[in-house]
Amino acid sequence: MKNVLLFLLLFTPVPGFNSPDALLLKDLTLIDGNGGAPVAHADILIRDGIIAGIGAHLEAPGARAVNCTGKTVMPGIISSHVHVGMIGGTAKNPYTRKNILAQLKKYMDYGVTSILVMGSDQPMLFQSGFRDSSVSGLLPGARLYSAGYGFAAPTGGPAMPFIYHPATAEQAAMEVDSLAPIQPTVIKMWVDDFGGSTPKMDSSVYKTIIALAHQHDIRVASHLYYLSDAQSLVNNGLDIMAHSVRDKEIDASTLQQMKRRSIIYIPTLSLDEYAYIYARKPEWINDPFFKASLEPGVYEMITSDQYQDNIKHSPSYQRNVHAFETAMKNVKKVADAGIPVALGTDSGAQPVRAQGFSEHLEMELMVQAGLTPLQAITAATRNAATALNISQHTGTIEKGKVADLLLLDADPSKDIRNTRKIAVVYKAGQEVSKGILSR
């Protein structure tokens, strides 16, 4: 509820503020994000940044009309698991306002209009009002939602400066109480052992985090890997799986529990592919759409013989391949069970997890796993909006919702890779980009 109120306060439309003119997009193929078949020859009317009408042959005297014959529109992509300010920039600490703004602009150029940063943020984001200004659309680029500061085991989890490391349930309770005032979209936990390299979070700690977060009306997302951890977390009230189950295929009983408890599943398939794929020189390695997403020097690194050999001969190579293959099987099982799959990628956590491109690759991998293109698009729009708790206002193309739209030169329901053929990105009805390759 707090996230909904924040959105309402920050994004209540003011006439003329978000869009000085009414805009009428004519003769589109419409993919609305709800999973239904595309609608041909649709028109969309936008007023003050809000979708005011959808139909055929709409009339809107005074509106600026744009002929979109041959083009397809879908909701802006929403990525429900990313990181910002961890790569790039010239400063020793890349977590700077300038660097984060550049990354938000990059996401927007890839058609990603909203992101959820999963537990790696720093106080600057909240003390300066950056997060709130971004959500309200006052800053350029993708809207940034945040999980604040994540929770990990006392000597475990990632090396991030502002995450909590509670040793006891009592300490965890105090730290949840200290985090709640910044109103994070979710609370993020790292519970697994990172391949045996760190201790796991004690179950008494994560049970307390979940219980206390729910008292504050905040949902909880968890980094996980093992089926056994997933089962325990689900039984103790987890809301969002922030990664795939990767050690084993998910059994029918666990799927039933996940569905009964309304779990949202973020598979981050691209993360698991990145863990090994550069050793195999993927077909997209020289694609300008991919290369444009990389920080300086990264392309040269990942295409070097030394880097590729290091991956190929890594002790974790076979484990990583198995994890990816298992993740692909599990996302299909989860989708077939009627459990919402939401797009997230963990992009931005490492230079090889390319911001923006990863979101398009993730949809392609979902389709390779057996989902339909429309299911992948729904994961990237409506379901991801649900993960961010903003589906009342965005994530689908419906009357009364914010006009965050992605105009494409080809229909992605026929080929999911057509999401990369970006013509225009609209943020609250304003044209903000013609795609990353137009830079």
C-alpha positions, 0 to 999 in steps of 0.5 A, a space after each residue: 500500500 505504501 508504494 501505491 500511495 507514493 506513486 499516487 502522490 508523485 504521479 498524480 497527473 497535472 494538466 499539461 505537466 507531462 504532455 503539453 499536447 494531446 497525442 493520437 497514435 493511428 493505425 497500430 498493431 496493439 499488444 496491450 500486455 495482458 496476454 491477449 492476441 494483438 489487435 490490428 488497426 488500433 488507435 491510442 489517444 494520450 492526454 496529459 501523459 495518460 491513455 485517454 482512449 483506445 479503439 479504431 478510427 478515434 477522433 480527437 480534434 486538436 490532438 497531434 496525430 501520428 500515422 503508425 501504419 505497419 508499426 506495433 506498440 507494447 507497454 514499456 518494458 519493466 525490469 524487476 531485478 537490476 542494479 545501478 551505480 555498480 559499474 561504469 563511470 570514472 570515479 572510484 565509486 561508481 555510485 554517483 548521481 551522474 553515473 546512475 542518471 546515465 544508466 537510467 537513460 541507457 535503460 530508457 533507450 532500450 525501451 525499459 521505462 521502469 526498473 527495480 534495484 534489488 537491494 544494492 542502493 546507497 543513502 544518497 538515493 533517498 536523502 537527496 530525493 533522487 528515488 522519489 523524483 525518478 518515480 515521479 518522472 521529474 528525472 530523465 530515463 527509466 523510473 527507478 524503484 528501490 529495495 533499499 539496502 538488502 540483507 545477507 548472512 553475517 559473513 555472506 552475501 555480495 560485497 556491497 557497502 550498505 547491506 545489513 548482515 544480521 547475526 540474530 533474529 533480534 538484530 534482523 528485526 531492528 534493521 527491518 524497522 530501520 529500513 521501513 521509513 524509506 519505503 522500499 518497494 520490497 525488501 531483498 534477502 540473499 539466503 544461499 551460499 553462492 556455490 558454497 563460498 559463503 555461509 547461508 542466512 540462518 532460517 530464524 533470521 529470514 523468517 523474522 525479516 519476512 514477518 517484520 516486513 509484512 507488519 510494515 506492509 512491505 513484501 520480501 524478495 529473495 536471492 536463492 538457488 536451491 530448491 530446498 531453500 525455495 521450499 522453506 522460504 515459500 512456507 514462511 511467507 516469501 513474496 518474490 523469488 528473485 532468481 530461478 531455482 537452479 539445482 533441481 527441477 521444481 516438483 509439483 507440490 512446490 509449484 502448488 504451494 507457490 501458486 497458492 501463496 501467490 509467489 512472483 517468479 523472476 527467473 533472471 535467465 540471462 544472468 545464468 547464461 552470461 555465467 558461461 556463454 562468452 566461452 561459446 561466442 554467442 550469435 549476438 556478440 557482434 550485434 550493434 544492439 548488444 555492443 551499444 549496451 556495454 561500458 568502455 573496454 568490456 567488449 574487448 575483454 569478453 572477446 579476448 581469448 584469455 577471457 573466453 579460455 578462463 570461463 571454459 576452464 573454470 571449475 564452475 563452468 559445468 555447474 553454471 551450464 547445469 544451472 542455466 539448463 535447469 533454470 530454463 526447465 523451471 521457468 516453463 514449469 512455473 509458467 505452465 502452473 499459472 504462477 506469474 513470471 516477471 522479467 528481471 535480469 540482474 543487469 548492472 551488477 557486473 559489466 558482462 550483465 549488460 544494462 538494457 540488452 539483457 532485458 531483450 535477451 531475457 524475453 528471447 530466452 523465455 521463448 527458447 524455454 517454451 513460453 510464447 512471445 506474448 507470455 514473455 511480453 506479459 512477463 516484461 510488462 504486466 507481471 513486472 509491474 505487479 512485482 513493483 506494485 505499480 500495476 494499477 497505473 502502468 504495465 499494460 495499455 489500458 485507458 487511465 494508465 500512464 502512457 509508457 509505450 514502446 513503438 516497434 518497427 515489427 511485431 514481437 508476437 511473431 518474433 520476440 527479437 522484434 522488441 529490439 526494433 525500436 522506433 520510439 520510446 514514450 514516457 508519459 506520452 512524451 517521445 524520449 528516445 528513438 532507441 539505443 542505436 539512434 544515439 
